[in-house]
Amino acid sequence: MLRLSLAVAGAQHQRQPWLAERTPETGVELAGSGGRLRVLLYADDLALLASDAEGLQAQLDALQSFCNAHHLRVNVSKTEVVVFGLKCTAARWTYRGARVPTSPEFKYLGVTLHSTKGTTPEAHQRKAAGLRAAFALLARCKQRGIADFSLRCRLFRILVEPTLNYCAE
């Protein structure tokens, strides 16, 4: 997985045919659907997904062409590759001639993804954030004199559960 930060938004409006057309065999296969997931986009964050080193380099080259054609720029200082599972230490990736560094983890939309630890560190983060939210809710209920159990449960579902469930799908 590669995380990039586009300096100018715009790629998300193109619906990503540029990547599928230029790199049809890349991405990660979606089990049972026959489809492939190549890119995650949110605002100016972009993550490329590939199942092998060659596929990721092909995606980087396609992204460079797309950015050149649409006058976009990738912030290479915020760009890194994370290899999940087996180590791929021999592979080197480049973007516009510059080497893209590898990293053991990265944060995407507030979720930490680790190359070898999976989602375990993020589960611990979700637990800690949920506890903070729950204790803050209890303190606020006490401060406001909210003793009604059904109201407290409703507030828990509204204020605490989203914190616990973030990115749990």
Backbone as JSON, one array per atom type, in Angstrom:
{
  "sequence": "MLRLSLAVAGAQHQRQPWLAERTPETGVELAGSGGRLRVLLYADDLALLASDAEGLQAQLDALQSFCNAHHLRVNVSKTEVVVFGLKCTAARWTYRGARVPTSPEFKYLGVTLHSTKGTTPEAHQRKAAGLRAAFALLARCKQRGIADFSLRCRLFRILVEPTLNYCAE",
  "N": [[0.85, -1.16, 0.0], [0.49, 2.21, -0.73], [0.85, 5.46, 0.4], [-0.14, 8.64, -0.48], [-0.03, 12.19, -0.77], [-1.93, 14.46, -2.34], [-1.25, 17.59, -3.72], [-3.11, 19.24, -4.85], [-6.55, 18.95, -4.93], [-8.63, 16.8, -6.92], [-8.36, 14.4, -8.24], [-10.24, 12.64, -7.18], [-12.59, 13.24, -8.43], [-12.53, 12.09, -10.87], [-13.25, 9.46, -10.91], [-11.49, 7.36, -11.03], [-10.91, 5.87, -13.54], [-8.61, 6.2, -14.9], [-6.59, 4.8, -13.6], [-7.4, 2.1, -13.66], [-7.56, 1.68, -16.42], [-4.92, 2.03, -17.27], [-3.49, 0.26, -15.7], [-4.59, -2.54, -15.62], [-4.25, -5.08, -14.41], [-3.45, -4.69, -11.84], [-3.74, -3.9, -8.31], [-5.68, -5.09, -5.48], [-7.29, -8.17, -5.15], [-10.75, -8.48, -4.7], [-12.28, -10.61, -2.65], [-14.49, -13.06, -3.81], [-15.9, -11.31, -5.46], [-14.67, -10.85, -7.85], [-13.73, -8.44, -8.58], [-11.34, -5.7, -8.46], [-9.49, -3.76, -6.17], [-7.94, -0.76, -6.38], [-7.35, 1.81, -5.52], [-7.71, 4.12, -2.83], [-9.48, 6.94, -1.97], [-9.76, 10.03, -0.35], [-10.66, 13.24, 0.17], [-7.74, 15.03, -0.04], [-6.13, 12.87, 0.25], [-4.67, 9.88, -0.87], [-4.47, 6.45, -1.48], [-2.69, 3.88, -2.91], [-3.21, 0.55, -3.94], [-1.7, -2.57, -4.26], [-0.85, -5.9, -5.26], [1.67, -6.78, -5.73], [5.15, -5.82, -6.18], [5.81, -4.9, -8.76], [3.32, -4.21, -9.78], [2.63, -2.07, -8.12], [4.59, -0.21, -8.83], [3.83, 0.2, -11.48], [1.37, 1.43, -11.04], [2.24, 3.77, -9.77], [3.6, 4.97, -11.9], [1.43, 5.36, -13.64], [-0.05, 7.13, -12.09], [1.69, 9.31, -12.06], [1.56, 10.07, -14.78], [-1.16, 10.78, -14.9], [-1.24, 12.91, -13.06], [0.5, 14.72, -14.33], [-1.0, 15.26, -16.65], [-3.23, 16.54, -15.56], [-2.29, 18.66, -14.16], [-1.54, 18.3, -11.47], [0.09, 17.71, -8.32], [2.15, 15.55, -6.48], [2.89, 15.29, -3.11], [5.82, 14.36, -2.34], [7.27, 14.13, -0.01], [5.43, 13.29, 1.82], [4.87, 10.78, 1.09], [4.85, 7.29, 1.12], [5.67, 3.79, 1.16], [4.07, 0.9, 2.3], [4.61, -2.39, 3.02], [2.7, -5.17, 3.32], [2.5, -8.17, 5.23], [4.62, -10.6, 3.94], [8.03, -9.71, 3.85], [9.42, -7.45, 1.56], [12.08, -6.62, 0.82], [13.91, -6.17, -1.21], [12.67, -4.73, -3.2], [12.28, -1.58, -4.8], [10.79, 1.55, -5.06], [9.86, 4.23, -7.22], [9.01, 7.65, -7.81], [8.59, 10.04, -10.16], [11.33, 9.91, -10.57], [12.37, 10.05, -8.01], [13.2, 8.22, -5.12], [10.84, 6.31, -3.35], [10.27, 6.0, 0.0], [10.12, 3.11, 2.21], [7.98, 2.09, 4.88], [7.19, 0.85, 8.16], [4.62, 1.24, 9.04], [1.61, 3.19, 8.63], [-0.6, 5.99, 8.85], [-3.89, 6.23, 7.9], [-6.58, 8.17, 7.29], [-6.86, 8.46, 10.03], [-6.51, 5.91, 10.99], [-4.26, 3.5, 12.04], [-2.22, 1.47, 10.18], [-0.34, -1.41, 10.19], [2.58, -3.06, 8.98], [3.3, -5.69, 9.8], [1.95, -6.23, 12.15], [-0.7, -6.13, 11.68], [-4.04, -5.18, 12.37], [-3.98, -4.99, 15.07], [-2.61, -2.99, 16.73], [-4.29, -0.82, 16.15], [-6.73, -1.69, 17.14], [-6.24, -1.59, 19.86], [-5.95, 1.17, 20.1], [-8.55, 2.01, 19.44], [-9.95, 0.9, 21.57], [-8.87, 2.34, 23.75], [-9.63, 4.95, 23.01], [-12.39, 4.64, 23.06], [-12.83, 4.11, 25.79], [-12.0, 6.57, 26.87], [-13.98, 8.23, 25.75], [-16.28, 7.1, 26.91], [-15.85, 7.53, 29.69], [-15.75, 10.31, 29.66], [-18.37, 10.84, 28.9], [-19.77, 9.78, 31.12], [-18.83, 11.53, 33.12], [-19.85, 13.95, 32.17], [-22.59, 13.42, 32.26], [-22.93, 13.17, 35.02], [-22.18, 15.73, 35.8], [-24.22, 17.23, 34.61], [-26.4, 16.22, 35.83], [-27.76, 14.02, 34.78], [-29.51, 11.23, 35.18], [-31.2, 9.35, 34.18], [-31.47, 6.15, 32.95], [-32.13, 5.15, 30.36], [-31.73, 7.4, 28.77], [-28.99, 7.79, 29.18], [-28.05, 5.45, 27.96], [-28.82, 5.94, 25.33], [-27.29, 8.23, 24.76], [-24.78, 7.02, 24.99], [-24.83, 5.28, 22.77], [-24.87, 7.19, 20.76], [-22.6, 8.83, 21.21], [-20.38, 7.3, 22.1], [-20.26, 4.69, 20.92], [-19.72, 5.16, 18.07], [-17.03, 5.92, 18.21], [-15.82, 3.59, 19.15], [-16.45, 1.84, 17.08], [-15.28, 2.86, 14.8], [-13.91, 2.34, 11.71], [-14.2, -0.43, 11.88], [-15.31, -2.24, 10.19]],
  "CA": [[0.0, 0.0, 0.0], [1.24, 3.45, -0.83], [0.09, 6.64, 0.8], [0.29, 9.85, -1.14], [-0.83, 13.37, -0.47], [-1.98, 15.32, -3.51], [-1.21, 19.01, -3.36], [-4.34, 19.85, -5.35], [-7.61, 17.96, -5.06], [-9.15, 16.68, -8.27], [-8.35, 13.02, -8.68], [-11.43, 11.93, -6.74], [-13.71, 13.54, -9.32], [-12.34, 11.37, -12.12], [-13.76, 8.11, -10.69], [-10.34, 6.47, -11.16], [-10.7, 5.01, -14.7], [-7.22, 6.39, -15.32], [-5.75, 3.76, -13.01], [-7.84, 0.8, -14.16], [-7.22, 1.59, -17.84], [-3.46, 1.94, -17.46], [-2.93, -0.85, -14.92], [-5.75, -3.41, -15.39], [-3.95, -6.28, -13.63], [-2.95, -4.32, -10.52], [-4.73, -3.79, -7.24], [-5.87, -6.29, -4.68], [-8.53, -8.83, -5.54], [-11.82, -8.5, -3.71], [-12.74, -12.0, -2.56], [-15.86, -13.38, -4.16], [-16.55, -10.38, -6.39], [-13.95, -10.8, -9.11], [-13.26, -7.08, -8.78], [-10.04, -5.33, -7.92], [-9.43, -2.46, -5.52], [-6.65, -0.18, -6.72], [-7.09, 3.13, -4.93], [-8.6, 4.69, -1.82], [-9.39, 8.4, -2.04], [-10.57, 10.85, 0.55], [-10.16, 14.62, 0.12], [-6.47, 15.06, -0.77], [-5.37, 11.66, 0.56], [-4.82, 8.82, -1.85], [-3.68, 5.26, -1.18], [-2.67, 2.91, -3.99], [-3.16, -0.83, -3.43], [-1.19, -3.51, -5.24], [-0.5, -7.18, -4.66], [3.09, -7.05, -5.95], [5.99, -4.63, -6.35], [5.71, -4.41, -10.13], [2.02, -3.57, -9.92], [2.66, -0.78, -7.45], [5.38, 0.71, -9.65], [2.98, 0.54, -12.63], [0.39, 2.41, -10.55], [2.95, 5.04, -9.56], [3.83, 5.55, -13.22], [0.13, 5.83, -14.13], [-0.39, 8.32, -11.3], [2.52, 10.4, -12.56], [0.96, 10.51, -16.04], [-2.42, 11.45, -14.57], [-0.93, 14.2, -12.42], [1.04, 15.6, -15.37], [-2.1, 15.65, -17.54], [-4.21, 17.36, -14.85], [-1.57, 19.71, -13.43], [-1.55, 17.98, -10.05], [1.41, 17.43, -7.79], [2.2, 14.66, -5.33], [3.83, 15.71, -2.08], [6.65, 13.17, -2.17], [7.72, 14.03, 1.38], [4.38, 12.62, 2.57], [4.61, 9.56, 0.34], [5.59, 6.13, 1.63], [5.16, 2.46, 0.82], [4.0, -0.07, 3.39], [4.46, -3.74, 2.49], [2.02, -6.0, 4.32], [2.8, -9.6, 5.17], [6.01, -10.94, 3.68], [8.92, -8.58, 3.59], [9.84, -7.26, 0.17], [13.15, -5.67, 1.06], [14.67, -5.88, -2.42], [11.93, -3.84, -4.08], [12.46, -0.14, -4.67], [9.79, 2.25, -5.85], [10.21, 5.61, -7.52], [8.0, 8.54, -8.36], [9.28, 11.16, -10.82], [12.76, 9.73, -10.39], [12.75, 10.06, -6.6], [12.9, 6.98, -4.41], [9.76, 6.37, -2.37], [10.71, 5.17, 1.13], [9.2, 2.15, 2.82], [7.72, 2.35, 6.29], [6.5, -0.29, 8.76], [3.22, 1.56, 9.3], [1.18, 4.54, 8.29], [-1.93, 6.36, 9.33], [-4.78, 6.64, 6.81], [-7.86, 8.61, 7.84], [-6.86, 8.26, 11.47], [-6.36, 4.49, 11.32], [-2.89, 3.04, 11.87], [-2.07, 0.16, 9.54], [1.03, -1.87, 10.41], [2.97, -4.06, 8.0], [3.35, -7.05, 10.34], [1.07, -6.39, 13.31], [-2.1, -6.06, 11.25], [-4.86, -4.13, 12.97], [-3.91, -5.09, 16.53], [-2.37, -1.69, 17.37], [-5.46, 0.04, 15.98], [-7.76, -2.17, 18.06], [-5.89, -1.02, 21.17], [-6.26, 2.6, 20.03], [-10.01, 2.14, 19.48], [-10.36, 0.6, 22.95], [-8.48, 3.48, 24.59], [-10.48, 6.09, 22.65], [-13.74, 4.33, 23.55], [-12.84, 4.32, 27.24], [-11.98, 8.02, 27.12], [-15.3, 8.77, 25.41], [-17.25, 6.62, 27.9], [-15.63, 8.24, 30.95], [-16.16, 11.71, 29.45], [-19.83, 10.84, 28.92], [-20.2, 9.62, 32.51], [-18.54, 12.77, 33.84], [-20.8, 14.97, 31.7], [-23.91, 13.07, 32.81], [-22.9, 13.52, 36.44], [-22.14, 17.2, 35.87], [-25.52, 17.76, 34.19], [-27.46, 15.6, 36.61], [-28.52, 13.07, 33.96], [-29.53, 9.94, 35.86], [-32.1, 8.45, 33.46], [-30.68, 5.09, 32.33], [-32.39, 5.06, 28.92], [-31.06, 8.54, 28.15], [-27.56, 7.5, 29.19], [-27.8, 4.44, 26.92], [-28.95, 6.61, 24.03], [-26.09, 9.04, 24.61], [-23.67, 6.1, 24.75], [-24.92, 4.84, 21.38], [-24.58, 8.32, 19.89], [-21.3, 9.45, 21.45], [-19.27, 6.38, 22.38], [-20.19, 3.6, 19.94], [-18.99, 5.5, 16.85], [-15.6, 5.92, 18.52], [-15.4, 2.19, 19.24], [-16.69, 1.14, 15.81], [-14.63, 3.51, 13.67], [-13.09, 1.47, 10.86], [-14.29, -1.81, 12.36], [-15.93, -3.11, 9.19]],
  "C": [[0.89, 1.22, 0.0], [0.35, 4.59, -0.41], [0.7, 7.85, 0.15], [-0.54, 11.01, -0.64], [-0.78, 14.27, -1.69], [-2.03, 16.77, -3.06], [-2.49, 19.72, -3.79], [-5.37, 18.75, -5.5], [-8.07, 17.91, -6.51], [-9.25, 15.24, -8.71], [-9.64, 12.3, -8.32], [-12.61, 12.17, -7.66], [-13.61, 12.76, -10.63], [-12.81, 9.92, -12.06], [-12.73, 7.02, -10.99], [-10.28, 5.57, -12.39], [-9.26, 5.1, -15.18], [-6.33, 5.28, -14.79], [-6.12, 2.39, -13.56], [-7.46, 0.62, -15.63], [-5.73, 1.38, -18.05], [-2.84, 0.75, -16.74], [-4.02, -1.87, -14.6], [-5.47, -4.62, -14.49], [-3.47, -5.96, -12.22], [-4.09, -4.23, -9.52], [-4.76, -5.06, -6.42], [-7.24, -6.86, -5.03], [-9.52, -8.82, -4.39], [-12.45, -9.88, -3.72], [-14.21, -12.12, -2.92], [-16.5, -12.47, -5.19], [-15.9, -10.39, -7.77], [-13.42, -9.41, -9.41], [-11.9, -6.85, -8.15], [-10.13, -3.93, -7.31], [-8.03, -1.91, -5.72], [-6.32, 1.08, -5.93], [-8.15, 3.45, -3.88], [-8.38, 6.19, -1.87], [-10.28, 9.03, -1.0], [-9.93, 12.23, 0.6], [-8.85, 14.64, -0.67], [-5.57, 13.88, -0.41], [-5.69, 10.58, -0.46], [-3.94, 7.66, -1.42], [-3.81, 4.31, -2.36], [-2.5, 1.53, -3.38], [-2.69, -1.74, -4.55], [-0.8, -4.79, -4.53], [0.96, -7.56, -4.92], [3.83, -5.75, -6.25], [5.87, -4.04, -7.75], [4.39, -3.68, -10.36], [1.99, -2.2, -9.28], [3.47, 0.23, -8.26], [4.58, 1.13, -10.89], [1.94, 1.58, -12.23], [1.04, 3.77, -10.32], [3.21, 5.75, -10.89], [2.54, 6.1, -13.81], [-0.3, 7.09, -13.38], [0.42, 9.52, -11.77], [1.97, 10.95, -13.86], [-0.32, 11.29, -15.8], [-2.16, 12.83, -14.0], [-0.36, 15.19, -13.43], [-0.08, 16.13, -16.26], [-3.07, 16.62, -16.88], [-3.58, 18.44, -13.97], [-1.7, 19.54, -11.92], [-0.14, 17.65, -9.61], [1.28, 16.52, -6.58], [3.25, 15.2, -4.37], [4.67, 14.49, -1.71], [7.14, 13.03, -0.74], [6.68, 13.36, 2.27], [4.0, 11.29, 1.92], [5.46, 8.43, 0.89], [4.89, 4.85, 1.19], [5.15, 1.62, 2.09], [3.74, -1.43, 2.75], [3.86, -4.6, 3.59], [2.39, -7.46, 4.12], [4.28, -9.83, 4.98], [6.83, -9.71, 3.35], [9.36, -8.59, 2.13], [10.98, -6.25, 0.18], [13.91, -5.3, -0.2], [13.96, -4.87, -3.32], [12.2, -2.38, -3.75], [11.43, 0.52, -5.58], [10.24, 3.68, -6.06], [8.99, 6.35, -8.04], [8.72, 9.78, -8.88], [10.79, 11.11, -10.56], [13.23, 9.7, -8.95], [12.35, 8.74, -5.95], [11.8, 7.22, -3.39], [10.15, 5.46, -1.21], [9.64, 4.19, 1.6], [9.09, 2.48, 4.31], [7.01, 1.14, 6.87], [5.02, -0.03, 9.02], [2.9, 2.94, 8.76], [-0.23, 4.74, 8.78], [-2.74, 6.84, 8.13], [-6.14, 6.93, 7.41], [-7.97, 8.29, 9.33], [-6.69, 6.83, 11.92], [-4.93, 4.07, 11.04], [-2.91, 1.63, 11.3], [-0.61, -0.23, 9.64], [1.35, -3.03, 9.49], [2.95, -5.49, 8.54], [2.4, -7.29, 11.49], [-0.4, -6.32, 12.95], [-2.83, -4.91, 11.9], [-4.82, -4.15, 14.49], [-3.61, -3.75, 17.2], [-3.59, -0.77, 17.27], [-6.59, -0.4, 16.9], [-7.5, -1.63, 19.47], [-6.21, 0.48, 21.21], [-7.76, 2.84, 20.13], [-10.52, 1.91, 20.9], [-10.07, 1.79, 23.85], [-9.37, 4.7, 24.29], [-11.91, 5.87, 23.15], [-13.85, 4.53, 25.06], [-12.83, 5.8, 27.59], [-13.35, 8.63, 26.86], [-16.34, 8.36, 26.45], [-17.09, 7.36, 29.23], [-16.01, 9.72, 30.83], [-17.68, 11.82, 29.48], [-20.35, 10.7, 30.36], [-19.98, 10.9, 33.32], [-19.53, 13.87, 33.45], [-22.2, 14.7, 32.24], [-23.99, 13.45, 34.29], [-22.97, 15.04, 36.61], [-23.5, 17.81, 35.57], [-26.69, 17.16, 34.96], [-28.33, 14.64, 35.81], [-28.41, 11.69, 34.6], [-30.37, 8.92, 35.12], [-31.28, 7.44, 32.65], [-30.89, 5.03, 30.82], [-31.74, 6.23, 28.17], [-29.55, 8.33, 28.11], [-27.19, 6.47, 28.11], [-27.85, 5.07, 25.53], [-27.71, 7.48, 23.77], [-24.85, 8.18, 24.35], [-23.65, 5.66, 23.29], [-24.52, 5.97, 20.42], [-23.14, 8.8, 20.0], [-20.13, 8.49, 21.6], [-19.15, 5.29, 21.31], [-19.48, 3.98, 18.64], [-17.47, 5.51, 17.05], [-15.06, 4.49, 18.55], [-15.45, 1.5, 17.87], [-15.97, 1.74, 14.62], [-13.69, 2.53, 12.97], [-13.11, 0.01, 11.3], [-14.88, -2.76, 11.32], [-14.94, -4.14, 8.68]]
}
